[in-house]
Amino acid sequence: MNFTEIMVGSVVLLGSFSVGIQVFGQAANSVRIGLHQERQLAIADVQLLASQRFLTAAVDGQVGLLNSDGDCRFDLAAVQTAIQKALPLPEGVQRHWQPDSAGSGLWLELVVSSADAAQSSALRRRQLITPAGTGWCRFSLEQEP
């Protein structure tokens, strides 16, 4: 084996080692980002579930969260105030309420922003919550004569 073959072999070995280290670094970064996103989604899911359970439990407590006109629709301001008092949000989480365009309920959107500067995107969870779905509306199923 001459000197040229040894140099070419060591350059190939060094190049493959360098590429392997880069691939390993990218894989480790991907795992770190994935775990961070899983934590963010878990936070959003817990907040969503807690909001649903609060609204369901509020039926038994008779907290006035419905409009006074008797049409079994949530009062947006009352829901926002009650949830904010009962379920304060952790840092980095935002809660937004929007009325449904059909008027059947309220859209709850949770936005979990990343504290990590490398993660610029926020993760969102959105769900329609209706008074009937949380037990506020009790309709009679009896037929009228």
MODELLER restraints for C-alpha pairs under 7 A, 6 or more apart:
rsr = mdl.restraints
at = mdl.atoms
rsr.add(forms.Gaussian(group=physical.xy_distance, feature=features.Distance(at['CA:40:A'], at['CA:112:A']), mean=6.14, stdev=0.5))
rsr.add(forms.Gaussian(group=physical.xy_distance, feature=features.Distance(at['CA:44:A'], at['CA:110:A']), mean=6.16, stdev=0.5))
rsr.add(forms.Gaussian(group=physical.xy_distance, feature=features.Distance(at['CA:44:A'], at['CA:112:A']), mean=6.60, stdev=0.5))
rsr.add(forms.Gaussian(group=physical.xy_distance, feature=features.Distance(at['CA:44:A'], at['CA:125:A']), mean=6.51, stdev=0.5))
rsr.add(forms.Gaussian(group=physical.xy_distance, feature=features.Distance(at['CA:51:A'], at['CA:83:A']), mean=6.93, stdev=0.5))
rsr.add(forms.Gaussian(group=physical.xy_distance, feature=features.Distance(at['CA:55:A'], at['CA:134:A']), mean=6.43, stdev=0.5))
rsr.add(forms.Gaussian(group=physical.xy_distance, feature=features.Distance(at['CA:56:A'], at['CA:134:A']), mean=4.86, stdev=0.5))
rsr.add(forms.Gaussian(group=physical.xy_distance, feature=features.Distance(at['CA:56:A'], at['CA:135:A']), mean=6.24, stdev=0.5))
rsr.add(forms.Gaussian(group=physical.xy_distance, feature=features.Distance(at['CA:59:A'], at['CA:135:A']), mean=6.77, stdev=0.5))
rsr.add(forms.Gaussian(group=physical.xy_distance, feature=features.Distance(at['CA:59:A'], at['CA:136:A']), mean=5.95, stdev=0.5))
rsr.add(forms.Gaussian(group=physical.xy_distance, feature=features.Distance(at['CA:65:A'], at['CA:74:A']), mean=5.75, stdev=0.5))
rsr.add(forms.Gaussian(group=physical.xy_distance, feature=features.Distance(at['CA:65:A'], at['CA:75:A']), mean=5.56, stdev=0.5))
rsr.add(forms.Gaussian(group=physical.xy_distance, feature=features.Distance(at['CA:65:A'], at['CA:78:A']), mean=5.40, stdev=0.5))
rsr.add(forms.Gaussian(group=physical.xy_distance, feature=features.Distance(at['CA:65:A'], at['CA:79:A']), mean=5.68, stdev=0.5))
rsr.add(forms.Gaussian(group=physical.xy_distance, feature=features.Distance(at['CA:66:A'], at['CA:72:A']), mean=6.26, stdev=0.5))
rsr.add(forms.Gaussian(group=physical.xy_distance, feature=features.Distance(at['CA:66:A'], at['CA:73:A']), mean=5.51, stdev=0.5))
rsr.add(forms.Gaussian(group=physical.xy_distance, feature=features.Distance(at['CA:66:A'], at['CA:74:A']), mean=4.32, stdev=0.5))
rsr.add(forms.Gaussian(group=physical.xy_distance, feature=features.Distance(at['CA:66:A'], at['CA:75:A']), mean=4.99, stdev=0.5))
rsr.add(forms.Gaussian(group=physical.xy_distance, feature=features.Distance(at['CA:67:A'], at['CA:73:A']), mean=5.77, stdev=0.5))
rsr.add(forms.Gaussian(group=physical.xy_distance, feature=features.Distance(at['CA:67:A'], at['CA:74:A']), mean=5.78, stdev=0.5))
rsr.add(forms.Gaussian(group=physical.xy_distance, feature=features.Distance(at['CA:67:A'], at['CA:75:A']), mean=4.91, stdev=0.5))
rsr.add(forms.Gaussian(group=physical.xy_distance, feature=features.Distance(at['CA:72:A'], at['CA:131:A']), mean=6.60, stdev=0.5))
rsr.add(forms.Gaussian(group=physical.xy_distance, feature=features.Distance(at['CA:72:A'], at['CA:137:A']), mean=6.00, stdev=0.5))
rsr.add(forms.Gaussian(group=physical.xy_distance, feature=features.Distance(at['CA:73:A'], at['CA:104:A']), mean=6.81, stdev=0.5))
rsr.add(forms.Gaussian(group=physical.xy_distance, feature=features.Distance(at['CA:73:A'], at['CA:105:A']), mean=6.47, stdev=0.5))
rsr.add(forms.Gaussian(group=physical.xy_distance, feature=features.Distance(at['CA:73:A'], at['CA:131:A']), mean=6.25, stdev=0.5))
rsr.add(forms.Gaussian(group=physical.xy_distance, feature=features.Distance(at['CA:74:A'], at['CA:105:A']), mean=6.46, stdev=0.5))
rsr.add(forms.Gaussian(group=physical.xy_distance, feature=features.Distance(at['CA:74:A'], at['CA:131:A']), mean=6.37, stdev=0.5))
rsr.add(forms.Gaussian(group=physical.xy_distance, feature=features.Distance(at['CA:92:A'], at['CA:112:A']), mean=5.72, stdev=0.5))
rsr.add(forms.Gaussian(group=physical.xy_distance, feature=features.Distance(at['CA:92:A'], at['CA:113:A']), mean=5.27, stdev=0.5))
rsr.add(forms.Gaussian(group=physical.xy_distance, feature=features.Distance(at['CA:92:A'], at['CA:114:A']), mean=6.83, stdev=0.5))
rsr.add(forms.Gaussian(group=physical.xy_distance, feature=features.Distance(at['CA:93:A'], at['CA:110:A']), mean=6.84, stdev=0.5))
rsr.add(forms.Gaussian(group=physical.xy_distance, feature=features.Distance(at['CA:93:A'], at['CA:111:A']), mean=5.60, stdev=0.5))
rsr.add(forms.Gaussian(group=physical.xy_distance, feature=features.Distance(at['CA:93:A'], at['CA:112:A']), mean=4.52, stdev=0.5))
rsr.add(forms.Gaussian(group=physical.xy_distance, feature=features.Distance(at['CA:93:A'], at['CA:113:A']), mean=6.37, stdev=0.5))
rsr.add(forms.Gaussian(group=physical.xy_distance, feature=features.Distance(at['CA:94:A'], at['CA:110:A']), mean=5.69, stdev=0.5))
rsr.add(forms.Gaussian(group=physical.xy_distance, feature=features.Distance(at['CA:94:A'], at['CA:111:A']), mean=5.09, stdev=0.5))
rsr.add(forms.Gaussian(group=physical.xy_distance, feature=features.Distance(at['CA:94:A'], at['CA:112:A']), mean=6.53, stdev=0.5))
rsr.add(forms.Gaussian(group=physical.xy_distance, feature=features.Distance(at['CA:95:A'], at['CA:109:A']), mean=5.84, stdev=0.5))
rsr.add(forms.Gaussian(group=physical.xy_distance, feature=features.Distance(at['CA:95:A'], at['CA:110:A']), mean=4.75, stdev=0.5))
rsr.add(forms.Gaussian(group=physical.xy_distance, feature=features.Distance(at['CA:95:A'], at['CA:111:A']), mean=6.53, stdev=0.5))
rsr.add(forms.Gaussian(group=physical.xy_distance, feature=features.Distance(at['CA:96:A'], at['CA:108:A']), mean=5.92, stdev=0.5))
rsr.add(forms.Gaussian(group=physical.xy_distance, feature=features.Distance(at['CA:96:A'], at['CA:109:A']), mean=5.10, stdev=0.5))
rsr.add(forms.Gaussian(group=physical.xy_distance, feature=features.Distance(at['CA:96:A'], at['CA:110:A']), mean=6.45, stdev=0.5))
rsr.add(forms.Gaussian(group=physical.xy_distance, feature=features.Distance(at['CA:97:A'], at['CA:106:A']), mean=6.38, stdev=0.5))
rsr.add(forms.Gaussian(group=physical.xy_distance, feature=features.Distance(at['CA:97:A'], at['CA:107:A']), mean=5.60, stdev=0.5))
rsr.add(forms.Gaussian(group=physical.xy_distance, feature=features.Distance(at['CA:97:A'], at['CA:108:A']), mean=4.89, stdev=0.5))
rsr.add(forms.Gaussian(group=physical.xy_distance, feature=features.Distance(at['CA:97:A'], at['CA:109:A']), mean=6.39, stdev=0.5))
rsr.add(forms.Gaussian(group=physical.xy_distance, feature=features.Distance(at['CA:98:A'], at['CA:106:A']), mean=5.51, stdev=0.5))
rsr.add(forms.Gaussian(group=physical.xy_distance, feature=features.Distance(at['CA:98:A'], at['CA:107:A']), mean=5.03, stdev=0.5))
rsr.add(forms.Gaussian(group=physical.xy_distance, feature=features.Distance(at['CA:98:A'], at['CA:108:A']), mean=6.76, stdev=0.5))
rsr.add(forms.Gaussian(group=physical.xy_distance, feature=features.Distance(at['CA:99:A'], at['CA:105:A']), mean=6.23, stdev=0.5))
rsr.add(forms.Gaussian(group=physical.xy_distance, feature=features.Distance(at['CA:99:A'], at['CA:106:A']), mean=4.46, stdev=0.5))
rsr.add(forms.Gaussian(group=physical.xy_distance, feature=features.Distance(at['CA:99:A'], at['CA:107:A']), mean=6.05, stdev=0.5))
rsr.add(forms.Gaussian(group=physical.xy_distance, feature=features.Distance(at['CA:100:A'], at['CA:106:A']), mean=5.30, stdev=0.5))
rsr.add(forms.Gaussian(group=physical.xy_distance, feature=features.Distance(at['CA:100:A'], at['CA:107:A']), mean=6.14, stdev=0.5))
rsr.add(forms.Gaussian(group=physical.xy_distance, feature=features.Distance(at['CA:104:A'], at['CA:130:A']), mean=6.09, stdev=0.5))
rsr.add(forms.Gaussian(group=physical.xy_distance, feature=features.Distance(at['CA:105:A'], at['CA:128:A']), mean=6.53, stdev=0.5))
rsr.add(forms.Gaussian(group=physical.xy_distance, feature=features.Distance(at['CA:105:A'], at['CA:129:A']), mean=5.56, stdev=0.5))
rsr.add(forms.Gaussian(group=physical.xy_distance, feature=features.Distance(at['CA:105:A'], at['CA:130:A']), mean=4.13, stdev=0.5))
rsr.add(forms.Gaussian(group=physical.xy_distance, feature=features.Distance(at['CA:105:A'], at['CA:131:A']), mean=6.43, stdev=0.5))
rsr.add(forms.Gaussian(group=physical.xy_distance, feature=features.Distance(at['CA:106:A'], at['CA:128:A']), mean=5.70, stdev=0.5))
rsr.add(forms.Gaussian(group=physical.xy_distance, feature=features.Distance(at['CA:106:A'], at['CA:129:A']), mean=5.36, stdev=0.5))
rsr.add(forms.Gaussian(group=physical.xy_distance, feature=features.Distance(at['CA:106:A'], at['CA:130:A']), mean=6.36, stdev=0.5))
rsr.add(forms.Gaussian(group=physical.xy_distance, feature=features.Distance(at['CA:107:A'], at['CA:126:A']), mean=6.74, stdev=0.5))
rsr.add(forms.Gaussian(group=physical.xy_distance, feature=features.Distance(at['CA:107:A'], at['CA:127:A']), mean=5.58, stdev=0.5))
rsr.add(forms.Gaussian(group=physical.xy_distance, feature=features.Distance(at['CA:107:A'], at['CA:128:A']), mean=4.39, stdev=0.5))
rsr.add(forms.Gaussian(group=physical.xy_distance, feature=features.Distance(at['CA:107:A'], at['CA:129:A']), mean=6.11, stdev=0.5))
rsr.add(forms.Gaussian(group=physical.xy_distance, feature=features.Distance(at['CA:108:A'], at['CA:126:A']), mean=5.57, stdev=0.5))
rsr.add(forms.Gaussian(group=physical.xy_distance, feature=features.Distance(at['CA:108:A'], at['CA:127:A']), mean=5.38, stdev=0.5))
rsr.add(forms.Gaussian(group=physical.xy_distance, feature=features.Distance(at['CA:108:A'], at['CA:128:A']), mean=6.26, stdev=0.5))
rsr.add(forms.Gaussian(group=physical.xy_distance, feature=features.Distance(at['CA:109:A'], at['CA:124:A']), mean=6.82, stdev=0.5))
rsr.add(forms.Gaussian(group=physical.xy_distance, feature=features.Distance(at['CA:109:A'], at['CA:125:A']), mean=5.62, stdev=0.5))
rsr.add(forms.Gaussian(group=physical.xy_distance, feature=features.Distance(at['CA:109:A'], at['CA:126:A']), mean=4.27, stdev=0.5))
rsr.add(forms.Gaussian(group=physical.xy_distance, feature=features.Distance(at['CA:109:A'], at['CA:127:A']), mean=6.60, stdev=0.5))
rsr.add(forms.Gaussian(group=physical.xy_distance, feature=features.Distance(at['CA:110:A'], at['CA:124:A']), mean=5.56, stdev=0.5))
rsr.add(forms.Gaussian(group=physical.xy_distance, feature=features.Distance(at['CA:110:A'], at['CA:125:A']), mean=5.18, stdev=0.5))
rsr.add(forms.Gaussian(group=physical.xy_distance, feature=features.Distance(at['CA:110:A'], at['CA:126:A']), mean=6.37, stdev=0.5))
rsr.add(forms.Gaussian(group=physical.xy_distance, feature=features.Distance(at['CA:111:A'], at['CA:122:A']), mean=6.39, stdev=0.5))
rsr.add(forms.Gaussian(group=physical.xy_distance, feature=features.Distance(at['CA:111:A'], at['CA:123:A']), mean=5.77, stdev=0.5))
rsr.add(forms.Gaussian(group=physical.xy_distance, feature=features.Distance(at['CA:111:A'], at['CA:124:A']), mean=4.57, stdev=0.5))
rsr.add(forms.Gaussian(group=physical.xy_distance, feature=features.Distance(at['CA:111:A'], at['CA:125:A']), mean=6.69, stdev=0.5))
rsr.add(forms.Gaussian(group=physical.xy_distance, feature=features.Distance(at['CA:112:A'], at['CA:122:A']), mean=5.56, stdev=0.5))
rsr.add(forms.Gaussian(group=physical.xy_distance, feature=features.Distance(at['CA:112:A'], at['CA:123:A']), mean=5.29, stdev=0.5))
rsr.add(forms.Gaussian(group=physical.xy_distance, feature=features.Distance(at['CA:112:A'], at['CA:124:A']), mean=6.36, stdev=0.5))
rsr.add(forms.Gaussian(group=physical.xy_distance, feature=features.Distance(at['CA:113:A'], at['CA:122:A']), mean=4.37, stdev=0.5))
rsr.add(forms.Gaussian(group=physical.xy_distance, feature=features.Distance(at['CA:113:A'], at['CA:123:A']), mean=6.52, stdev=0.5))
rsr.add(forms.Gaussian(group=physical.xy_distance, feature=features.Distance(at['CA:114:A'], at['CA:120:A']), mean=6.88, stdev=0.5))
rsr.add(forms.Gaussian(group=physical.xy_distance, feature=features.Distance(at['CA:114:A'], at['CA:122:A']), mean=6.21, stdev=0.5))
rsr.add(forms.Gaussian(group=physical.xy_distance, feature=features.Distance(at['CA:131:A'], at['CA:137:A']), mean=6.10, stdev=0.5))
